Amino acid sequence: MESVGRPVIDNFVGVLQREKDKRGLIIAFDFTKGAEAELARLKREANIEIELIPCKRLLREEIPFRQLA
């Protein structure tokens, strides 16, 4: 199982830009440090906020899935 990295973040930002949106979330099993660093840069430089949600948080019900809708 691979972790979601910066390339996925970059692709997702492209979708946000096409949709003229500045917020989104990505749910995956795990994320790389590069993905987290890219999110910090995007927030600082482009005011884009993407929340990374690991599946284990959903499974532990730390984030009720209904809040995501």
PQR file of N, CA, C, O and H, with PARSE charges and radii, in Angstrom:
ATOM      1  N   MET A   1       0.842  -1.160   0.000 -0.4000 1.5000
ATOM      2  CA  MET A   1       0.000   0.000   0.000 -0.0000 2.0000
ATOM      3  C   MET A   1       0.901   1.241   0.000  0.5500 1.7000
ATOM      4  O   MET A   1       1.770   1.391   0.859 -0.5500 1.4000
ATOM      5  N   GLU A   2       0.680   2.114  -0.965 -0.4000 1.5000
ATOM      6  CA  GLU A   2       1.488   3.316  -1.080 -0.0000 2.0000
ATOM      7  C   GLU A   2       0.796   4.491  -0.411  0.5500 1.7000
ATOM      8  O   GLU A   2      -0.431   4.560  -0.340 -0.5500 1.4000
ATOM      9  H   GLU A   2      -0.026   1.992  -1.663  0.4000 1.0000
ATOM     10  N   SER A   3       1.611   5.407   0.075 -0.4000 1.5000
ATOM     11  CA  SER A   3       1.087   6.630   0.672 -0.0000 2.0000
ATOM     12  C   SER A   3       0.830   7.657  -0.422  0.5500 1.7000
ATOM     13  O   SER A   3       1.506   7.675  -1.450 -0.5500 1.4000
ATOM     14  H   SER A   3       2.608   5.351   0.018  0.4000 1.0000
ATOM     15  N   VAL A   4      -0.147   8.502  -0.184 -0.4000 1.5000
ATOM     16  CA  VAL A   4      -0.443   9.583  -1.117 -0.0000 2.0000
ATOM     17  C   VAL A   4       0.637  10.644  -0.956  0.5500 1.7000
ATOM     18  O   VAL A   4       0.927  11.084   0.157 -0.5500 1.4000
ATOM     19  H   VAL A   4      -0.696   8.488   0.651  0.4000 1.0000
ATOM     20  N   GLY A   5       1.228  11.051  -2.074 -0.4000 1.5000
ATOM     21  CA  GLY A   5       2.319  12.021  -2.049 -0.0000 2.0000
ATOM     22  C   GLY A   5       1.988  13.292  -2.805  0.5500 1.7000
ATOM     23  O   GLY A   5       0.842  13.553  -3.173 -0.5500 1.4000
ATOM     24  H   GLY A   5       0.993  10.694  -2.978  0.4000 1.0000
ATOM     25  N   ARG A   6       3.017  14.058  -3.018 -0.4000 1.5000
ATOM     26  CA  ARG A   6       2.863  15.357  -3.657 -0.0000 2.0000
ATOM     27  C   ARG A   6       2.228  15.291  -5.049  0.5500 1.7000
ATOM     28  O   ARG A   6       1.431  16.173  -5.368 -0.5500 1.4000
ATOM     29  H   ARG A   6       3.948  13.846  -2.719  0.4000 1.0000
ATOM     30  N   PRO A   7       2.530  14.302  -5.895 -0.5600 1.5000
ATOM     31  CA  PRO A   7       1.896  14.266  -7.215  0.2800 2.0000
ATOM     32  C   PRO A   7       0.359  14.239  -7.138  0.5500 1.7000
ATOM     33  O   PRO A   7      -0.315  14.878  -7.946 -0.5500 1.4000
ATOM     34  N   VAL A   8      -0.181  13.510  -6.180 -0.4000 1.5000
ATOM     35  CA  VAL A   8      -1.637  13.464  -6.020 -0.0000 2.0000
ATOM     36  C   VAL A   8      -2.157  14.836  -5.587  0.5500 1.7000
ATOM     37  O   VAL A   8      -3.194  15.294  -6.068 -0.5500 1.4000
ATOM     38  H   VAL A   8       0.366  12.991  -5.524  0.4000 1.0000
ATOM     39  N   ILE A   9      -1.438  15.478  -4.689 -0.4000 1.5000
ATOM     40  CA  ILE A   9      -1.819  16.826  -4.239 -0.0000 2.0000
ATOM     41  C   ILE A   9      -1.816  17.775  -5.432  0.5500 1.7000
ATOM     42  O   ILE A   9      -2.759  18.544  -5.619 -0.5500 1.4000
ATOM     43  H   ILE A   9      -0.596  15.106  -4.298  0.4000 1.0000
ATOM     44  N   ASP A  10      -0.767  17.723  -6.232 -0.4000 1.5000
ATOM     45  CA  ASP A  10      -0.665  18.600  -7.398 -0.0000 2.0000
ATOM     46  C   ASP A  10      -1.832  18.377  -8.370  0.5500 1.7000
ATOM     47  O   ASP A  10      -2.397  19.339  -8.888 -0.5500 1.4000
ATOM     48  H   ASP A  10      -0.001  17.098  -6.080  0.4000 1.0000
ATOM     49  N   ASN A  11      -2.190  17.124  -8.614 -0.4000 1.5000
ATOM     50  CA  ASN A  11      -3.330  16.819  -9.487 -0.0000 2.0000
ATOM     51  C   ASN A  11      -4.638  17.352  -8.908  0.5500 1.7000
ATOM     52  O   ASN A  11      -5.482  17.883  -9.630 -0.5500 1.4000
ATOM     53  H   ASN A  11      -1.731  16.342  -8.193  0.4000 1.0000
ATOM     54  N   PHE A  12      -4.789  17.203  -7.609 -0.4000 1.5000
ATOM     55  CA  PHE A  12      -6.011  17.665  -6.937 -0.0000 2.0000
ATOM     56  C   PHE A  12      -6.113  19.186  -6.999  0.5500 1.7000
ATOM     57  O   PHE A  12      -7.205  19.726  -7.180 -0.5500 1.4000
ATOM     58  H   PHE A  12      -4.104  16.771  -7.023  0.4000 1.0000
ATOM     59  N   VAL A  13      -4.992  19.877  -6.850 -0.4000 1.5000
ATOM     60  CA  VAL A  13      -4.987  21.345  -6.951 -0.0000 2.0000
ATOM     61  C   VAL A  13      -5.438  21.763  -8.352  0.5500 1.7000
ATOM     62  O   VAL A  13      -6.155  22.752  -8.500 -0.5500 1.4000
ATOM     63  H   VAL A  13      -4.105  19.439  -6.703  0.4000 1.0000
ATOM     64  N   GLY A  14      -5.029  21.030  -9.361 -0.4000 1.5000
ATOM     65  CA  GLY A  14      -5.480  21.323 -10.720 -0.0000 2.0000
ATOM     66  C   GLY A  14      -6.992  21.246 -10.845  0.5500 1.7000
ATOM     67  O   GLY A  14      -7.606  22.082 -11.508 -0.5500 1.4000
ATOM     68  H   GLY A  14      -4.446  20.226  -9.241  0.4000 1.0000
ATOM     69  N   VAL A  15      -7.589  20.260 -10.218 -0.4000 1.5000
ATOM     70  CA  VAL A  15      -9.049  20.120 -10.232 -0.0000 2.0000
ATOM     71  C   VAL A  15      -9.690  21.291  -9.485  0.5500 1.7000
ATOM     72  O   VAL A  15     -10.663  21.876  -9.960 -0.5500 1.4000
ATOM     73  H   VAL A  15      -7.091  19.581  -9.679  0.4000 1.0000
ATOM     74  N   LEU A  16      -9.145  21.631  -8.318 -0.4000 1.5000
ATOM     75  CA  LEU A  16      -9.691  22.764  -7.562 -0.0000 2.0000
ATOM     76  C   LEU A  16      -9.631  24.049  -8.386  0.5500 1.7000
ATOM     77  O   LEU A  16     -10.582  24.831  -8.387 -0.5500 1.4000
ATOM     78  H   LEU A  16      -8.354  21.156  -7.932  0.4000 1.0000
ATOM     79  N   GLN A  17      -8.542  24.264  -9.069 -0.4000 1.5000
ATOM     80  CA  GLN A  17      -8.394  25.480  -9.868 -0.0000 2.0000
ATOM     81  C   GLN A  17      -9.389  25.501 -11.023  0.5500 1.7000
ATOM     82  O   GLN A  17      -9.977  26.545 -11.306 -0.5500 1.4000
ATOM     83  H   GLN A  17      -7.770  23.629  -9.068  0.4000 1.0000
ATOM     84  N   ARG A  18      -9.588  24.374 -11.693 -0.4000 1.5000
ATOM     85  CA  ARG A  18     -10.574  24.304 -12.777 -0.0000 2.0000
ATOM     86  C   ARG A  18     -11.975  24.606 -12.263  0.5500 1.7000
ATOM     87  O   ARG A  18     -12.775  25.246 -12.945 -0.5500 1.4000
ATOM     88  H   ARG A  18      -9.110  23.526 -11.463  0.4000 1.0000
ATOM     89  N   GLU A  19     -12.262  24.133 -11.042 -0.4000 1.5000
ATOM     90  CA  GLU A  19     -13.585  24.331 -10.451 -0.0000 2.0000
ATOM     91  C   GLU A  19     -13.693  25.670  -9.716  0.5500 1.7000
ATOM     92  O   GLU A  19     -14.731  25.990  -9.136 -0.5500 1.4000
ATOM     93  H   GLU A  19     -11.612  23.613 -10.488  0.4000 1.0000
ATOM     94  N   LYS A  20     -12.607  26.446  -9.751 -0.4000 1.5000
ATOM     95  CA  LYS A  20     -12.549  27.747  -9.072 -0.0000 2.0000
ATOM     96  C   LYS A  20     -12.891  27.618  -7.580  0.5500 1.7000
ATOM     97  O   LYS A  20     -13.680  28.383  -7.026 -0.5500 1.4000
ATOM     98  H   LYS A  20     -11.764  26.186 -10.222  0.4000 1.0000
ATOM     99  N   ASP A  21     -12.263  26.621  -6.963 -0.4000 1.5000
ATOM    100  CA  ASP A  21     -12.467  26.354  -5.541 -0.0000 2.0000
ATOM    101  C   ASP A  21     -11.129  26.438  -4.830  0.5500 1.7000
ATOM    102  O   ASP A  21     -10.080  26.279  -5.454 -0.5500 1.4000
ATOM    103  H   ASP A  21     -11.622  25.999  -7.412  0.4000 1.0000
ATOM    104  N   LYS A  22     -11.157  26.686  -3.539 -0.4000 1.5000
ATOM    105  CA  LYS A  22      -9.927  26.803  -2.752 -0.0000 2.0000
ATOM    106  C   LYS A  22      -9.881  25.809  -1.598  0.5500 1.7000
ATOM    107  O   LYS A  22      -8.940  25.833  -0.804 -0.5500 1.4000
ATOM    108  H   LYS A  22     -12.009  26.816  -3.031  0.4000 1.0000
ATOM    109  N   ARG A  23     -10.896  24.924  -1.491 -0.4000 1.5000
ATOM    110  CA  ARG A  23     -10.943  23.979  -0.380 -0.0000 2.0000
ATOM    111  C   ARG A  23     -11.277  22.583  -0.880  0.5500 1.7000
ATOM    112  O   ARG A  23     -12.018  22.410  -1.848 -0.5500 1.4000
ATOM    113  H   ARG A  23     -11.661  24.906  -2.135  0.4000 1.0000
ATOM    114  N   GLY A  24     -10.713  21.595  -0.199 -0.4000 1.5000
ATOM    115  CA  GLY A  24     -11.008  20.220  -0.538 -0.0000 2.0000
ATOM    116  C   GLY A  24     -10.497  19.275   0.522  0.5500 1.7000
ATOM    117  O   GLY A  24      -9.872  19.702   1.494 -0.5500 1.4000
ATOM    118  H   GLY A  24     -10.111  21.736   0.587  0.4000 1.0000
ATOM    119  N   LEU A  25     -10.756  18.004   0.345 -0.4000 1.5000
ATOM    120  CA  LEU A  25     -10.227  16.999   1.268 -0.0000 2.0000
ATOM    121  C   LEU A  25      -9.878  15.751   0.493  0.5500 1.7000
ATOM    122  O   LEU A  25     -10.488  15.430  -0.527 -0.5500 1.4000
ATOM    123  H   LEU A  25     -11.263  17.657  -0.444  0.4000 1.0000
ATOM    124  N   ILE A  26      -8.890  15.064   1.001 -0.4000 1.5000
ATOM    125  CA  ILE A  26      -8.433  13.809   0.407 -0.0000 2.0000
ATOM    126  C   ILE A  26      -8.426  12.756   1.508  0.5500 1.7000
ATOM    127  O   ILE A  26      -7.850  12.962   2.576 -0.5500 1.4000
ATOM    128  H   ILE A  26      -8.395  15.325   1.830  0.4000 1.0000
ATOM    129  N   ILE A  27      -9.067  11.637   1.238 -0.4000 1.5000
ATOM    130  CA  ILE A  27      -9.091  10.512   2.169 -0.0000 2.0000
ATOM    131  C   ILE A  27      -8.215   9.412   1.585  0.5500 1.7000
ATOM    132  O   ILE A  27      -8.385   9.018   0.431 -0.5500 1.4000
ATOM    133  H   ILE A  27      -9.535  11.469   0.370  0.4000 1.0000
ATOM    134  N   ALA A  28      -7.279   8.922   2.385 -0.4000 1.5000
ATOM    135  CA  ALA A  28      -6.370   7.861   1.929 -0.0000 2.0000
ATOM    136  C   ALA A  28      -5.874   7.073   3.137  0.5500 1.7000
ATOM    137  O   ALA A  28      -6.118   7.447   4.284 -0.5500 1.4000
ATOM    138  H   ALA A  28      -7.141   9.242   3.322  0.4000 1.0000
ATOM    139  N   PHE A  29      -5.179   5.987   2.858 -0.4000 1.5000
ATOM    140  CA  PHE A  29      -4.635   5.190   3.954 -0.0000 2.0000
ATOM    141  C   PHE A  29      -3.520   5.931   4.680  0.5500 1.7000
ATOM    142  O   PHE A  29      -3.433   5.865   5.906 -0.5500 1.4000
ATOM    143  H   PHE A  29      -4.980   5.683   1.926  0.4000 1.0000
ATOM    144  N   ASP A  30      -2.665   6.635   3.938 -0.4000 1.5000
ATOM    145  CA  ASP A  30      -1.551   7.358   4.561 -0.0000 2.0000
ATOM    146  C   ASP A  30      -1.070   8.435   3.604  0.5500 1.7000
ATOM    147  O   ASP A  30      -1.377   8.408   2.412 -0.5500 1.4000
ATOM    148  H   ASP A  30      -2.736   6.688   2.942  0.4000 1.0000
ATOM    149  N   PHE A  31      -0.307   9.386   4.143 -0.4000 1.5000
ATOM    150  CA  PHE A  31       0.206  10.516   3.366 -0.0000 2.0000
ATOM    151  C   PHE A  31       1.700  10.670   3.637  0.5500 1.7000
ATOM    152  O   PHE A  31       2.176  10.388   4.737 -0.5500 1.4000
ATOM    153  H   PHE A  31      -0.058   9.408   5.111  0.4000 1.0000
ATOM    154  N   THR A  32       2.427  11.117   2.625 -0.4000 1.5000
ATOM    155  CA  THR A  32       3.865  11.336   2.794 -0.0000 2.0000
ATOM    156  C   THR A  32       4.116  12.692   3.433  0.5500 1.7000
ATOM    157  O   THR A  32       3.236  13.553   3.458 -0.5500 1.4000
ATOM    158  H   THR A  32       2.041  11.345   1.731  0.4000 1.0000
ATOM    159  N   LYS A  33       5.311  12.871   3.942 -0.4000 1.5000
ATOM    160  CA  LYS A  33       5.705  14.172   4.492 -0.0000 2.0000
ATOM    161  C   LYS A  33       5.723  15.227   3.384  0.5500 1.7000
ATOM    162  O   LYS A  33       5.432  16.397   3.633 -0.5500 1.4000
ATOM    163  H   LYS A  33       6.026  12.171   3.922  0.4000 1.0000
ATOM    164  N   GLY A  34       6.065  14.811   2.159 -0.4000 1.5000
ATOM    165  CA  GLY A  34       6.058  15.732   1.028 -0.0000 2.0000
ATOM    166  C   GLY A  34       4.665  16.284   0.756  0.5500 1.7000
ATOM    167  O   GLY A  34       4.513  17.453   0.403 -0.5500 1.4000
ATOM    168  H   GLY A  34       6.301  13.861   1.957  0.4000 1.0000
ATOM    169  N   ALA A  35       3.647  15.439   0.920 -0.4000 1.5000
ATOM    170  CA  ALA A  35       2.258  15.894   0.734 -0.0000 2.0000
ATOM    171  C   ALA A  35       1.903  16.919   1.797  0.5500 1.7000
ATOM    172  O   ALA A  35       1.291  17.944   1.494 -0.5500 1.4000
ATOM    173  H   ALA A  35       3.771  14.488   1.206  0.4000 1.0000
ATOM    174  N   GLU A  36       2.282  16.652   3.032 -0.4000 1.5000
ATOM    175  CA  GLU A  36       1.987  17.583   4.122 -0.0000 2.0000
ATOM    176  C   GLU A  36       2.722  18.908   3.934  0.5500 1.7000
ATOM    177  O   GLU A  36       2.160  19.970   4.203 -0.5500 1.4000
ATOM    178  H   GLU A  36       2.779  15.819   3.278  0.4000 1.0000
ATOM    179  N   ALA A  37       3.962  18.857   3.479 -0.4000 1.5000
ATOM    180  CA  ALA A  37       4.734  20.079   3.236 -0.0000 2.0000
ATOM    181  C   ALA A  37       4.113  20.890   2.106  0.5500 1.7000
ATOM    182  O   ALA A  37       4.068  22.118   2.169 -0.5500 1.4000
ATOM    183  H   ALA A  37       4.419  17.994   3.261  0.4000 1.0000
ATOM    184  N   GLU A  38       3.633  20.199   1.069 -0.4000 1.5000
ATOM    185  CA  GLU A  38       2.997  20.884  -0.055 -0.0000 2.0000
ATOM    186  C   GLU A  38       1.719  21.585   0.394  0.5500 1.7000
ATOM    187  O   GLU A  38       1.415  22.681  -0.078 -0.5500 1.4000
ATOM    188  H   GLU A  38       3.670  19.201   1.017  0.4000 1.0000
ATOM    189  N   LEU A  39       0.975  20.968   1.291 -0.4000 1.5000
ATOM    190  CA  LEU A  39      -0.240  21.609   1.805 -0.0000 2.0000
ATOM    191  C   LEU A  39       0.073  22.884   2.557  0.5500 1.7000
ATOM    192  O   LEU A  39      -0.636  23.880   2.415 -0.5500 1.4000
ATOM    193  H   LEU A  39       1.221  20.077   1.674  0.4000 1.0000
ATOM    194  N   ALA A  40       1.121  22.865   3.349 -0.4000 1.5000
ATOM    195  CA  ALA A  40       1.526  24.067   4.085 -0.0000 2.0000
ATOM    196  C   ALA A  40       1.910  25.174   3.105  0.5500 1.7000
ATOM    197  O   ALA A  40       1.561  26.337   3.311 -0.5500 1.4000
ATOM    198  H   ALA A  40       1.697  22.056   3.464  0.4000 1.0000
ATOM    199  N   ARG A  41       2.621  24.818   2.046 -0.4000 1.5000
ATOM    200  CA  ARG A  41       3.019  25.817   1.048 -0.0000 2.0000
ATOM    201  C   ARG A  41       1.800  26.370   0.319  0.5500 1.7000
ATOM    202  O   ARG A  41       1.701  27.579   0.111 -0.5500 1.4000
ATOM    203  H   ARG A  41       2.904  23.873   1.878  0.4000 1.0000
ATOM    204  N   LEU A  42       0.877  25.503  -0.069 -0.4000 1.5000
ATOM    205  CA  LEU A  42      -0.325  25.946  -0.769 -0.0000 2.0000
ATOM    206  C   LEU A  42      -1.156  26.900   0.080  0.5500 1.7000
ATOM    207  O   LEU A  42      -1.681  27.898  -0.414 -0.5500 1.4000
ATOM    208  H   LEU A  42       0.958  24.521   0.101  0.4000 1.0000
ATOM    209  N   LYS A  43      -1.266  26.580   1.357 -0.4000 1.5000
ATOM    210  CA  LYS A  43      -2.044  27.454   2.250 -0.0000 2.0000
ATOM    211  C   LYS A  43      -1.372  28.823   2.370  0.5500 1.7000
ATOM    212  O   LYS A  43      -2.034  29.860   2.314 -0.5500 1.4000
ATOM    213  H   LYS A  43      -0.840  25.769   1.759  0.4000 1.0000
ATOM    214  N   ARG A  44      -0.074  28.808   2.531 -0.4000 1.5000
ATOM    215  CA  ARG A  44       0.694  30.043   2.714 -0.0000 2.0000
ATOM    216  C   ARG A  44       0.727  30.891   1.441  0.5500 1.7000
ATOM    217  O   ARG A  44       0.539  32.106   1.502 -0.5500 1.4000
ATOM    218  H   ARG A  44       0.463  27.966   2.576  0.4000 1.0000
ATOM    219  N   GLU A  45       0.961  30.265   0.306 -0.4000 1.5000
ATOM    220  CA  GLU A  45       1.194  31.014  -0.933 -0.0000 2.0000
ATOM    221  C   GLU A  45      -0.043  31.213  -1.802  0.5500 1.7000
ATOM    222  O   GLU A  45      -0.129  32.202  -2.530 -0.5500 1.4000
ATOM    223  H   GLU A  45       1.114  29.278   0.256  0.4000 1.0000
ATOM    224  N   ALA A  46      -1.004  30.288  -1.738 -0.4000 1.5000
ATOM    225  CA  ALA A  46      -2.148  30.365  -2.650 -0.0000 2.0000
ATOM    226  C   ALA A  46      -3.499  30.376  -1.938  0.5500 1.7000
ATOM    227  O   ALA A  46      -4.549  30.403  -2.580 -0.5500 1.4000
ATOM    228  H   ALA A  46      -0.934  29.485  -1.147  0.4000 1.0000
ATOM    229  N   ASN A  47      -3.461  30.356  -0.608 -0.4000 1.5000
ATOM    230  CA  ASN A  47      -4.687  30.340   0.194 -0.0000 2.0000
ATOM    231  C   ASN A  47      -5.587  29.160  -0.185  0.5500 1.7000
ATOM    232  O   ASN A  47      -6.812  29.283  -0.186 -0.5500 1.4000
ATOM    233  H   ASN A  47      -2.609  30.335  -0.086  0.4000 1.0000
ATOM    234  N   ILE A  48      -4.974  28.016  -0.508 -0.4000 1.5000
ATOM    235  CA  ILE A  48      -5.704  26.792  -0.812 -0.0000 2.0000
ATOM    236  C   ILE A  48      -5.607  25.878   0.404  0.5500 1.7000
ATOM    237  O   ILE A  48      -4.517  25.614   0.911 -0.5500 1.4000
ATOM    238  H   ILE A  48      -3.979  27.916  -0.507  0.4000 1.0000
ATOM    239  N   GLU A  49      -6.766  25.397   0.867 -0.4000 1.5000
ATOM    240  CA  GLU A  49      -6.793  24.523   2.040 -0.0000 2.0000
ATOM    241  C   GLU A  49      -7.306  23.149   1.646  0.5500 1.7000
ATOM    242  O   GLU A  49      -8.441  23.001   1.191 -0.5500 1.4000
ATOM    243  H   GLU A  49      -7.652  25.611   0.456  0.4000 1.0000
ATOM    244  N   ILE A  50      -6.460  22.151   1.826 -0.4000 1.5000
ATOM    245  CA  ILE A  50      -6.835  20.766   1.567 -0.0000 2.0000
ATOM    246  C   ILE A  50      -6.616  19.987   2.855  0.5500 1.7000
ATOM    247  O   ILE A  50      -5.523  19.996   3.422 -0.5500 1.4000
ATOM    248  H   ILE A  50      -5.538  22.271   2.195  0.4000 1.0000
ATOM    249  N   GLU A  51      -7.653  19.323   3.303 -0.4000 1.5000
ATOM    250  CA  GLU A  51      -7.547  18.524   4.518 -0.0000 2.0000
ATOM    251  C   GLU A  51      -7.197  17.087   4.135  0.5500 1.7000
ATOM    252  O   GLU A  51      -7.822  16.505   3.248 -0.5500 1.4000
ATOM    253  H   GLU A  51      -8.540  19.315   2.842  0.4000 1.0000
ATOM    254  N   LEU A  52      -6.204  16.525   4.802 -0.4000 1.5000
ATOM    255  CA  LEU A  52      -5.820  15.131   4.599 -0.0000 2.0000
ATOM    256  C   LEU A  52      -6.431  14.302   5.714  0.5500 1.7000
ATOM    257  O   LEU A  52      -6.189  14.558   6.893 -0.5500 1.4000
ATOM    258  H   LEU A  52      -5.697  16.998   5.522  0.4000 1.0000
ATOM    259  N   ILE A  53      -7.218  13.314   5.339 -0.4000 1.5000
ATOM    260  CA  ILE A  53      -7.898  12.482   6.327 -0.0000 2.0000
ATOM    261  C   ILE A  53      -7.459  11.036   6.151  0.5500 1.7000
ATOM    262  O   ILE A  53      -7.790  10.404   5.148 -0.5500 1.4000
ATOM    263  H   ILE A  53      -7.415  13.107   4.381  0.4000 1.0000
ATOM    264  N   PRO A  54      -6.714  10.507   7.122 -0.5600 1.5000
ATOM    265  CA  PRO A  54      -6.327   9.095   7.041  0.2800 2.0000
ATOM    266  C   PRO A  54      -7.529   8.194   7.362  0.5500 1.7000
ATOM    267  O   PRO A  54      -8.334   8.509   8.239 -0.5500 1.4000
ATOM    268  N   CYS A  55      -7.636   7.093   6.654 -0.4000 1.5000
ATOM    269  CA  CYS A  55      -8.744   6.160   6.870 -0.0000 2.0000
ATOM    270  C   CYS A  55      -8.861   5.721   8.325  0.5500 1.7000
ATOM    271  O   CYS A  55      -9.967   5.528   8.830 -0.5500 1.4000
ATOM    272  H   CYS A  55      -6.982   6.837   5.942  0.4000 1.0000
ATOM    273  N   LYS A  56      -7.730   5.564   8.997 -0.4000 1.5000
ATOM    274  CA  LYS A  56      -7.786   5.089  10.385 -0.0000 2.0000
ATOM    275  C   LYS A  56      -8.576   6.047  11.277  0.5500 1.7000
ATOM    276  O   LYS A  56      -9.204   5.611  12.241 -0.5500 1.4000
ATOM    277  H   LYS A  56      -6.831   5.721   8.587  0.4000 1.0000
ATOM    278  N   ARG A  57      -8.552   7.343  10.970 -0.4000 1.5000
ATOM    279  CA  ARG A  57      -9.359   8.291  11.759 -0.0000 2.0000
ATOM    280  C   ARG A  57     -10.842   8.064  11.522  0.5500 1.7000
ATOM    281  O   ARG A  57     -11.643   8.187  12.448 -0.5500 1.4000
ATOM    282  H   ARG A  57      -8.042   7.698  10.187  0.4000 1.0000
ATOM    283  N   LEU A  58     -11.215   7.737  10.306 -0.4000 1.5000
ATOM    284  CA  LEU A  58     -12.619   7.437  10.024 -0.0000 2.0000
ATOM    285  C   LEU A  58     -13.039   6.140  10.707  0.5500 1.7000
ATOM    286  O   LEU A  58     -14.126   6.052  11.277 -0.5500 1.4000
ATOM    287  H   LEU A  58     -10.565   7.636   9.553  0.4000 1.0000
ATOM    288  N   LEU A  59     -12.165   5.135  10.643 -0.4000 1.5000
ATOM    289  CA  LEU A  59     -12.487   3.848  11.246 -0.0000 2.0000
ATOM    290  C   LEU A  59     -12.623   3.943  12.765  0.5500 1.7000
ATOM    291  O   LEU A  59     -13.413   3.218  13.369 -0.5500 1.4000
ATOM    292  H   LEU A  59     -11.281   5.207  10.180  0.4000 1.0000
ATOM    293  N   ARG A  60     -11.857   4.830  13.370 -0.4000 1.5000
ATOM    294  CA  ARG A  60     -11.952   5.042  14.821 -0.0000 2.0000
ATOM    295  C   ARG A  60     -13.082   6.003  15.171  0.5500 1.7000
ATOM    296  O   ARG A  60     -13.324   6.302  16.340 -0.5500 1.4000
ATOM    297  H   ARG A  60     -11.215   5.419  12.879  0.4000 1.0000
ATOM    298  N   GLU A  61     -13.766   6.478  14.137 -0.4000 1.5000
ATOM    299  CA  GLU A  61     -14.863   7.428  14.288 -0.0000 2.0000
ATOM    300  C   GLU A  61     -14.418   8.744  14.926  0.5500 1.7000
ATOM    301  O   GLU A  61     -15.202   9.415  15.597 -0.5500 1.4000
ATOM    302  H   GLU A  61     -13.569   6.234  13.187  0.4000 1.0000
ATOM    303  N   GLU A  62     -13.167   9.101  14.711 -0.4000 1.5000
ATOM    304  CA  GLU A  62     -12.694  10.402  15.164 -0.0000 2.0000
ATOM    305  C   GLU A  62     -13.324  11.496  14.309  0.5500 1.7000
ATOM    306  O   GLU A  62     -13.499  12.627  14.762 -0.5500 1.4000
ATOM    307  H   GLU A  62     -12.530   8.556  14.166  0.4000 1.0000
ATOM    308  N   ILE A  63     -13.665  11.150  13.066 -0.4000 1.5000
ATOM    309  CA  ILE A  63     -14.341  12.077  12.158 -0.0000 2.0000
ATOM    310  C   ILE A  63     -15.600  11.360  11.680  0.5500 1.7000
ATOM    311  O   ILE A  63     -15.521  10.491  10.811 -0.5500 1.4000
ATOM    312  H   ILE A  63     -13.523  10.231  12.697  0.4000 1.0000
ATOM    313  N   PRO A  64     -16.753  11.709  12.232 -0.5600 1.5000
ATOM    314  CA  PRO A  64     -17.978  11.058  11.750  0.2800 2.0000
ATOM    315  C   PRO A  64     -18.146  11.327  10.255  0.5500 1.7000
ATOM    316  O   PRO A  64     -18.066  12.474   9.815 -0.5500 1.4000
ATOM    317  N   PHE A  65     -18.378  10.265   9.473 -0.4000 1.5000
ATOM    318  CA  PHE A  65     -18.442  10.422   8.018 -0.0000 2.0000
ATOM    319  C   PHE A  65     -19.531  11.394   7.604  0.5500 1.7000
ATOM    320  O   PHE A  65     -19.426  11.991   6.533 -0.5500 1.4000
ATOM    321  H   PHE A  65     -18.443   9.334   9.830  0.4000 1.0000
ATOM    322  N   ARG A  66     -20.552  11.576   8.390 -0.4000 1.5000
ATOM    323  CA  ARG A  66     -21.621  12.519   8.040 -0.0000 2.0000
ATOM    324  C   ARG A  66     -21.132  13.970   8.033  0.5500 1.7000
ATOM    325  O   ARG A  66     -21.696  14.805   7.326 -0.5500 1.4000
ATOM    326  H   ARG A  66     -20.637  11.091   9.260  0.4000 1.0000
ATOM    327  N   GLN A  67     -20.096  14.274   8.807 -0.4000 1.5000
ATOM    328  CA  GLN A  67     -19.545  15.636   8.815 -0.0000 2.0000
ATOM    329  C   GLN A  67     -18.831  15.948   7.516  0.5500 1.7000
ATOM    330  O   GLN A  67     -18.666  17.119   7.174 -0.5500 1.4000
ATOM    331  H   GLN A  67     -19.638  13.596   9.382  0.4000 1.0000
ATOM    332  N   LEU A  68     -18.403  14.937   6.785 -0.4000 1.5000
ATOM    333  CA  LEU A  68     -17.668  15.154   5.547 -0.0000 2.0000
ATOM    334  C   LEU A  68     -18.585  15.544   4.394  0.5500 1.7000
ATOM    335  O   LEU A  68     -18.143  16.175   3.434 -0.5500 1.4000
ATOM    336  H   LEU A  68     -18.537  13.985   7.062  0.4000 1.0000
ATOM    337  N   ALA A  69     -19.835  15.177   4.482 -0.4000 1.5000
ATOM    338  CA  ALA A  69     -20.776  15.453   3.382 -0.0000 2.0000
ATOM    339  C   ALA A  69     -21.150  16.910   3.289  0.5500 1.7000
ATOM    340  O   ALA A  69     -21.930  17.293   2.417 -0.5500 1.4000
ATOM    341  H   ALA A  69     -20.194  14.663   5.261  0.4000 1.0000
TER
END
